[in-house]
Amino acid sequence: MRDDYPLFVHWYKQLDWILDTVERFPRSSRFTLGSRVADLALGVLECIVEAIYTKDRAAILRRINLDLEKLRILFRIAADRKYISLRQLEFISQGLDEAGRMTGGWSKHEAMQRAVRESH
């Protein structure tokens, strides 16, 4: 069932890349910045699963968007500190942007469905 949700499929692939990348951070930052990035990325996956199985998704989808924004900033820090290349930053930024668009589309769809239910 989760594979029916494009956001889940997309984020699962992004998460694999993120976890592999964080493992290559310098040891001195692996347990600070790296841990924070991994925790947020895993949290996004957990929120996506929760949204799939929850009727009232609006708050969860807002949380996903907030966490995606936090990840954008943390990856920018990682690039500034040379833990990832500019090419890697561009790659993950595109993935984060796509996840944000998908989340926004899901939010709009939910809002339309809620409006239809309330009008009946």
HELIX and SHEET records of a PDB file:
HELIX    1   1 ARG A    2  ASP A    4  5                                   3    
HELIX    2   2 PRO A    6  VAL A   22  1                                  17    
HELIX    3   3 ARG A   27  ARG A   30  1                                   4    
HELIX    4   4 LEU A   33  ILE A   52  1                                  20    
HELIX    5   5 ALA A   58  ASP A   80  1                                  23    
HELIX    6   6 LEU A   86  SER A  119  1                                  34    
END                                                                             
